[in-house]
Amino acid sequence: MKLLSIEEYIARRKKEDQLNEFSLANRMENMKTCVNYVFEYFNQYLDTTKLDEQTVLNNERLEKYRNSISYYDEEIQDWLVHIYDEYNKKLDRAIINFLKKDELFYLYYRK
């Protein structure tokens, strides 16, 4: 389950409650409702124990991947782990598959 950002959470709650934020007649009520969304987000939606658990599990997953690519240079490992963390793709495997099809596979990377 992907955790929503606070902006995404508030947008979802506004849609669920069909809140018209541009209604001048309901301005004070809308402000109270939106403030309650923020409290709800931090007090109920974000369970810190789940976040800590997800962080630990993600770090373990990344470390396991780093160990599997330990034969590469450390800078390349960092790059591959970053891509794996960001996009959940093991790029080293994709490159190996490309090389099986065509020996002349050009890879260009810049920071």
Helices and strands as residue ranges (DSSP letters): H 6-17, H 27-40, I 41-45, H 48-68, H 74-87, H 91-101
